[in-house]
């Protein structure tokens, strides 16, 4: 049985100096894509920000999403890591 698109997820981790607009910028980068935000967690400590966003997306869009995220990270001086996972449903 083939897995559905919702079985494929990407965990996006952003790290940077804490400043306004990073959440909104990430939402803007992701907005052109057909995906679902499953969870977002934000930690701000001593002037640093760690933002984790878990999305369900079409595996065919991964390269385009990653390209846009890396461009955003470079422009905004963010460290970005992306981890992909495909559920092996029952």
C-alpha distances in whole Angstrom, upper triangle without the diagonal:
4,6,9,13,14,12,14,18,21,24,27,31,34,37,41,44,44,45,44,42,39,36,37,37,33,32,34,32,29,30,29,25,23,22,22,25,23,27,30,32,36,38,42,44,48,47,44,40,37,34,30,28,24,22,19,18,17,16,18,21,22,24,26,26,27,30,31,31,33,36,36,37,39,41,41,42,39,37,33,30,26,24,20,17,13,12,10,9,9
4,7,10,12,10,11,15,18,22,25,28,31,35,38,41,41,42,41,38,36,33,34,34,30,29,31,29,25,26,26,22,19,18,19,22,21,24,27,30,33,36,39,42,45,44,41,38,34,31,28,25,22,19,16,15,13,13,14,17,18,21,23,22,24,26,28,28,30,32,33,33,36,38,38,38,35,34,30,27,23,21,17,15,11,11,9,9,11
4,7,8,6,8,12,15,18,21,25,28,31,35,38,38,38,38,35,32,30,31,30,27,26,28,26,22,24,23,19,17,16,16,18,17,21,24,26,30,32,36,38,42,41,37,34,31,28,24,22,18,16,12,12,11,11,13,15,16,19,21,20,21,24,25,25,27,30,30,30,33,35,35,36,32,31,27,24,21,18,14,12,8,8,8,7,10
4,5,5,7,11,14,17,20,24,27,30,34,37,36,37,36,33,30,28,28,28,25,23,25,24,20,21,20,17,14,12,13,16,15,19,22,25,28,31,34,37,41,40,36,33,30,27,23,20,17,14,10,10,9,10,12,14,15,18,19,18,20,23,24,24,26,28,28,29,32,33,33,34,31,30,26,24,20,18,15,13,10,9,10,10,12
4,5,6,8,11,15,17,21,24,27,30,34,33,33,32,29,27,24,25,24,21,20,21,20,16,17,17,13,10,9,10,13,13,17,19,23,26,29,32,35,38,37,33,30,27,24,20,17,14,11,7,6,5,7,9,11,12,15,16,15,17,20,20,20,23,25,25,26,28,30,30,31,28,27,23,21,17,16,13,11,9,10,12,12,15
4,5,7,10,13,16,19,22,26,29,32,31,32,31,28,25,23,23,24,20,19,21,20,16,17,17,14,11,9,8,11,10,13,17,20,23,26,29,32,36,35,32,28,25,22,18,15,12,9,5,6,7,10,12,13,13,17,18,16,18,21,21,20,23,25,25,25,28,30,29,30,27,26,23,20,17,15,12,11,9,9,12,11,14
4,6,10,13,16,19,23,26,29,33,32,33,32,30,27,24,26,26,22,21,23,22,18,20,20,16,14,12,11,13,12,15,18,20,24,26,30,32,36,35,32,28,25,22,18,16,12,10,7,8,9,10,13,14,14,17,19,17,18,21,22,21,23,26,26,26,29,31,30,31,28,26,22,20,16,14,11,8,6,5,8,8,12
4,7,10,13,17,20,23,27,30,30,31,30,28,25,22,24,23,19,19,21,19,16,18,18,14,13,10,11,12,12,14,17,19,22,25,28,31,34,33,30,26,23,20,17,14,11,8,6,6,7,7,10,11,10,14,15,13,14,18,19,18,20,23,22,23,26,27,27,28,25,23,19,17,13,11,7,6,4,6,10,11,15
4,7,10,13,16,20,23,26,26,27,27,24,21,19,21,20,16,16,19,17,14,16,17,14,13,9,9,10,9,11,13,16,19,21,24,27,30,29,26,22,19,16,13,10,7,5,4,6,8,8,12,11,10,13,15,12,13,16,17,15,18,20,20,20,23,25,24,25,21,20,16,14,10,8,6,5,6,8,12,13,17
4,6,10,13,16,20,23,23,24,24,22,18,17,18,18,14,15,17,14,12,15,16,13,13,10,10,10,10,11,12,14,16,19,22,24,27,26,23,19,16,14,10,8,6,5,6,7,10,9,12,11,8,12,13,10,10,14,14,12,14,17,17,16,19,21,21,21,18,16,12,10,6,6,4,6,9,11,15,17,20
4,6,10,13,17,20,20,21,22,20,16,15,17,17,13,14,17,15,13,16,18,15,16,12,12,10,10,9,10,11,13,15,18,21,24,23,19,16,13,10,7,6,4,6,9,11,14,13,16,14,12,14,15,12,11,15,15,12,14,17,16,15,18,20,19,19,15,14,10,8,6,5,6,8,11,13,17,19,22
4,7,10,13,17,17,18,18,17,13,12,14,13,10,12,14,12,11,14,16,15,16,13,13,11,11,10,9,11,12,14,16,19,22,20,17,13,10,8,6,5,6,8,11,12,15,15,17,14,12,13,14,10,9,13,12,9,11,14,12,11,15,17,15,15,12,10,7,6,5,7,9,12,15,17,21,22,26
4,7,10,14,14,16,17,16,12,12,15,14,11,13,16,14,14,17,19,18,19,17,16,13,14,12,10,10,10,11,13,16,18,17,13,10,7,6,5,7,9,11,15,16,19,18,20,18,15,16,17,14,12,15,14,10,11,14,13,11,14,16,14,14,10,8,6,5,6,8,12,14,18,20,23,25,28
4,7,10,11,12,14,13,9,10,13,11,9,12,15,13,14,17,19,19,21,18,18,15,16,14,11,11,10,10,12,14,16,14,11,8,6,5,6,9,12,14,17,18,21,21,22,20,17,18,18,14,13,15,13,10,10,13,11,8,11,13,11,10,6,6,5,7,9,12,15,18,21,23,27,29,32
4,7,8,11,13,13,10,11,15,13,12,15,17,16,17,20,23,22,24,22,22,18,19,17,14,12,10,10,10,11,13,11,7,5,5,6,9,12,15,17,21,22,25,24,26,23,20,21,21,18,16,17,16,13,13,15,12,9,12,14,11,9,6,5,7,9,12,14,18,21,24,26,30,32,35
4,6,8,11,12,9,12,15,13,13,16,18,17,19,21,24,24,26,24,24,21,22,20,16,15,12,11,10,11,11,9,6,5,7,9,12,15,18,20,24,25,28,27,29,26,23,23,23,20,18,19,17,14,14,15,12,9,11,12,9,7,5,6,9,12,15,18,21,24,28,30,33,35,39
4,6,10,12,10,13,15,15,15,18,19,19,21,24,26,27,29,27,27,23,25,22,18,16,13,11,9,10,9,6,4,6,9,11,15,17,21,23,27,28,31,31,32,29,26,26,26,23,21,22,20,17,17,18,15,12,14,14,10,9,8,10,13,16,19,22,25,28,31,33,37,38,42
4,7,9,8,11,13,13,14,17,18,19,20,22,25,26,28,26,25,22,23,20,16,14,11,9,7,8,9,5,5,5,8,10,14,16,20,22,26,27,30,31,32,29,27,27,26,23,22,23,21,18,18,19,16,14,16,15,11,11,10,12,14,17,20,22,25,28,31,33,36,38,41
4,7,7,10,11,11,13,15,16,17,19,21,24,25,28,26,25,22,24,21,17,16,12,12,10,12,12,8,9,8,11,12,16,17,21,23,27,28,31,31,32,29,27,27,26,23,22,23,20,18,18,18,15,14,16,14,10,11,11,14,16,19,21,24,27,30,33,34,38,39,43
4,6,8,9,10,12,13,14,16,18,19,22,23,26,24,23,20,22,20,16,16,13,13,11,14,15,12,12,10,13,13,16,17,21,22,26,27,30,31,32,28,27,27,25,22,22,23,20,18,19,19,15,15,17,15,11,13,13,16,17,20,22,25,27,30,33,34,38,39,42
4,6,5,6,9,10,10,12,14,15,18,20,22,21,21,18,20,18,15,15,13,15,14,17,18,14,14,12,13,12,15,15,19,20,23,24,26,28,28,25,24,24,22,19,20,20,17,15,17,16,12,13,15,13,10,13,12,15,16,19,20,23,25,28,30,32,36,37,40
4,5,5,6,9,10,11,12,14,17,18,21,19,19,16,18,16,13,13,11,13,12,15,17,14,12,9,10,9,12,12,16,17,20,21,24,25,26,22,21,21,20,17,17,17,14,12,14,14,10,10,13,11,8,11,9,12,12,15,16,19,22,24,27,29,33,34,37
4,5,5,6,9,10,11,12,16,16,18,16,16,13,15,13,10,11,9,12,12,16,18,15,14,10,11,8,10,10,13,14,18,19,22,23,24,21,20,21,19,16,17,18,15,13,15,15,12,12,15,14,12,14,12,14,13,16,16,19,20,23,25,27,31,31,35
4,5,5,6,9,10,10,14,15,17,16,16,14,16,15,12,14,13,16,16,19,21,18,17,14,14,12,13,12,15,16,19,19,22,24,24,21,20,21,19,16,17,18,14,13,16,15,12,13,16,14,12,15,14,16,16,18,18,21,22,25,27,29,32,33,36
4,5,5,6,9,10,13,14,17,16,17,15,18,17,14,15,14,17,17,20,22,19,17,14,14,12,14,13,16,16,19,19,21,22,23,19,18,19,16,14,15,15,11,10,12,12,8,10,13,11,9,12,11,14,13,16,16,20,21,24,26,28,32,33,37
4,5,5,6,9,11,12,15,13,13,11,14,13,11,13,13,15,16,20,22,19,17,13,13,10,11,9,12,12,15,15,18,19,20,16,15,16,14,11,12,13,10,8,11,11,8,9,13,12,10,13,11,13,11,13,13,16,17,20,22,25,28,29,33
4,5,5,6,9,10,12,11,11,10,13,13,11,14,14,17,18,22,24,22,20,16,15,12,12,10,12,11,14,14,17,19,20,16,16,17,15,12,14,15,12,10,14,14,11,13,16,15,14,17,15,16,15,16,15,18,19,21,23,24,28,29,32
4,5,5,8,10,13,13,14,13,16,16,15,17,17,20,21,24,26,23,21,18,18,15,16,13,15,14,16,16,18,20,20,16,16,17,14,12,14,14,10,10,14,13,10,13,15,14,13,16,15,17,16,18,17,20,21,23,25,27,30,31,35
4,6,7,9,12,12,13,13,16,16,15,17,17,20,21,25,26,24,21,18,17,14,15,13,14,13,15,14,16,17,17,13,13,13,11,8,10,10,7,7,10,9,7,10,13,12,12,15,14,15,13,15,14,17,18,21,22,25,28,29,33
4,6,6,9,8,10,9,13,14,13,16,17,20,22,25,28,25,23,19,18,14,14,11,12,10,12,10,13,14,15,11,11,13,10,7,10,11,8,8,12,12,10,13,16,15,15,18,16,17,14,15,13,16,16,18,20,22,25,26,30
4,5,8,8,10,10,14,15,15,18,19,23,24,28,30,27,25,22,21,17,17,14,14,12,13,12,14,16,16,13,14,15,12,10,13,14,11,12,15,15,13,16,18,18,17,20,19,20,18,19,17,19,19,21,22,24,27,28,31
4,7,9,12,13,17,18,18,22,23,26,27,31,33,30,28,25,23,20,19,16,17,14,14,12,13,15,14,11,13,14,10,9,13,13,10,12,15,15,14,17,19,18,19,22,20,22,19,20,18,20,19,21,22,24,27,28,31
4,6,9,11,14,17,17,21,22,25,27,31,33,31,28,25,23,19,18,15,14,11,11,8,9,12,11,8,10,12,9,8,11,12,11,12,15,16,15,17,20,20,20,23,21,21,18,19,16,18,16,18,18,21,24,24,28
4,7,10,13,16,17,21,23,26,29,32,35,33,30,26,24,21,19,15,14,10,9,7,8,11,11,9,11,14,12,10,14,15,14,15,18,19,18,21,23,23,24,26,24,24,21,20,17,18,16,17,17,19,22,22,25
4,7,9,12,14,18,20,23,26,29,32,30,28,24,22,18,16,12,10,7,6,5,7,10,11,9,11,14,12,10,13,16,14,14,18,19,18,20,23,23,23,25,22,22,19,18,15,16,14,15,15,16,19,19,23
4,6,9,11,15,18,21,24,28,31,29,27,23,20,17,14,10,9,5,5,7,10,13,15,13,13,17,16,13,15,18,17,16,19,21,19,21,24,24,24,25,22,23,19,19,16,16,14,15,15,16,19,19,22
4,6,8,11,14,18,20,24,27,26,23,19,17,13,11,7,6,4,7,9,12,15,17,15,14,18,17,13,15,18,16,15,18,20,18,19,22,23,21,23,20,20,17,17,14,15,14,15,16,16,20,20,23
4,7,11,14,17,20,24,27,26,24,20,17,14,11,8,5,5,7,10,14,16,19,17,16,20,19,16,18,21,19,17,21,23,21,21,25,26,24,25,22,21,18,17,15,14,14,13,14,14,18,17,21
4,7,10,14,17,20,24,23,20,17,14,11,8,6,5,7,10,13,17,18,21,19,18,21,21,17,18,21,20,17,20,23,20,20,24,24,22,23,20,19,17,16,15,14,15,15,16,16,20,20,23
4,7,10,13,17,20,19,17,13,11,7,6,4,6,9,12,15,19,20,23,20,19,21,21,17,18,21,19,16,19,21,18,17,21,22,19,20,17,17,15,15,14,14,16,17,19,19,23,23,26
4,7,10,13,17,16,14,11,8,6,5,7,9,12,16,18,22,23,25,23,21,24,23,20,20,22,21,17,20,22,19,18,22,22,19,20,16,16,15,15,15,15,17,18,21,21,25,25,28
4,7,10,13,13,11,7,6,5,6,9,12,15,18,21,24,25,28,25,23,25,24,21,20,23,21,17,19,21,18,17,20,20,17,17,14,15,14,15,16,17,19,21,24,25,28,29,32
4,6,10,10,8,6,5,6,9,12,15,18,22,24,28,28,30,28,25,27,27,23,22,25,23,19,21,23,20,18,21,21,18,18,15,15,15,16,17,19,21,23,26,27,30,31,34
4,7,7,6,5,6,9,12,15,18,21,25,27,30,31,33,30,28,29,29,25,24,26,24,21,22,23,20,18,20,21,17,17,14,15,16,18,20,21,24,26,29,30,34,35,38
4,6,5,7,9,11,14,18,21,24,28,30,33,33,36,33,30,31,31,28,27,28,27,23,24,25,22,20,22,23,19,18,16,16,18,19,22,23,26,28,32,32,36,37,40
4,6,9,11,14,18,21,24,27,31,33,36,36,38,35,33,33,33,30,28,30,28,25,25,26,23,21,23,23,19,18,16,17,19,21,24,26,29,31,35,36,39,40,43
4,7,10,13,17,20,23,26,30,31,35,35,36,33,31,31,31,28,26,27,26,22,22,23,20,18,20,19,16,15,14,15,17,20,23,25,28,31,34,35,39,40,43
4,7,10,13,17,20,23,27,28,31,31,33,30,27,28,28,25,23,24,23,19,19,21,18,15,17,18,14,13,11,12,14,16,19,21,25,27,31,32,35,37,40
4,6,10,13,16,19,23,25,28,28,30,27,24,25,25,22,20,22,20,17,17,19,16,13,16,16,13,12,10,10,12,14,16,19,22,24,27,29,32,34,37
4,7,10,13,16,20,22,25,25,27,24,22,23,23,19,18,20,19,15,16,18,16,13,16,17,14,13,10,9,10,11,13,15,18,20,24,25,29,30,33
4,7,10,13,17,19,22,22,24,22,19,21,20,17,16,18,17,13,15,17,14,12,16,17,14,14,10,10,10,11,12,14,16,18,22,23,27,28,31
4,7,10,14,16,19,19,22,19,17,19,19,15,15,18,17,13,15,18,15,14,17,19,16,16,13,12,10,10,10,11,13,15,18,19,23,24,27
4,6,10,12,16,17,19,17,15,17,17,13,13,16,15,12,15,17,15,14,18,19,17,18,14,14,11,11,10,11,12,14,16,17,21,22,25
4,7,10,13,14,17,15,13,16,17,13,14,17,16,14,16,19,17,17,21,22,20,21,17,16,13,12,10,9,10,10,13,14,17,18,22
4,6,10,11,14,12,11,14,14,11,12,16,15,13,16,18,17,17,21,22,21,22,19,18,15,13,11,11,10,10,12,13,17,17,21
4,7,9,12,11,11,14,15,12,14,17,17,15,18,21,20,20,24,25,24,25,22,21,18,16,13,12,10,10,10,11,14,15,18
4,6,8,7,8,11,11,9,12,15,14,14,17,19,19,20,23,24,24,25,22,22,18,16,13,13,10,11,10,12,15,16,20
4,5,6,7,10,11,10,12,15,15,16,18,20,20,22,24,25,26,27,25,24,20,18,15,14,11,12,11,13,15,16,20
4,5,5,8,10,10,11,14,15,15,17,19,20,21,23,25,26,27,24,23,19,17,13,12,9,10,9,12,14,16,20
4,6,7,9,10,11,13,14,16,17,19,20,21,23,25,26,27,25,24,20,19,15,15,12,14,13,16,18,19,23
4,6,5,6,9,10,11,12,14,16,17,18,20,21,22,24,22,21,18,17,14,14,12,14,14,17,20,21,25
4,6,5,6,8,10,10,12,14,15,16,18,20,21,22,19,18,15,13,10,11,9,11,12,16,18,20,24
4,5,5,6,9,10,10,12,14,15,16,18,20,20,19,18,15,14,11,13,11,14,16,19,22,24,28
4,5,5,6,9,10,11,12,14,15,17,18,20,18,18,15,15,13,15,14,17,18,21,24,26,30
4,5,5,6,9,10,11,12,14,15,16,18,16,16,12,12,10,12,12,15,16,20,23,24,28
4,5,5,6,9,10,10,12,14,15,16,14,13,10,10,8,10,11,14,16,20,23,25,29
4,6,5,6,9,10,11,12,14,15,14,14,11,12,11,14,14,18,20,23,26,28,32
4,6,5,6,9,10,11,12,14,13,14,11,13,12,15,16,19,21,24,28,29,33
4,5,5,6,9,10,10,12,10,10,8,9,9,13,14,18,20,23,26,28,32
4,5,5,6,9,10,10,9,9,7,9,10,13,15,19,22,25,28,30,34
4,5,5,6,9,10,10,11,10,13,13,17,19,22,25,28,31,33,37
4,5,5,6,8,8,10,9,12,13,17,19,22,25,28,31,33,37
4,6,5,6,5,6,6,10,12,16,18,22,25,27,31,33,37
4,6,5,6,8,9,12,14,18,21,24,27,30,34,36,40
4,6,8,11,12,15,17,21,23,27,30,33,36,38,42
4,6,9,11,14,17,20,23,26,29,32,35,37,41
4,7,9,13,16,20,23,26,29,32,35,37,41
4,6,10,13,16,19,23,26,28,32,34,38
4,7,10,14,17,20,24,26,30,32,35
4,7,10,13,17,20,23,26,28,32
4,7,10,13,17,20,23,25,29
4,7,10,14,16,20,22,26
4,7,10,13,16,19,22
4,7,10,13,16,19
4,6,9,12,16
4,6,9,13
4,6,9
4,7
4
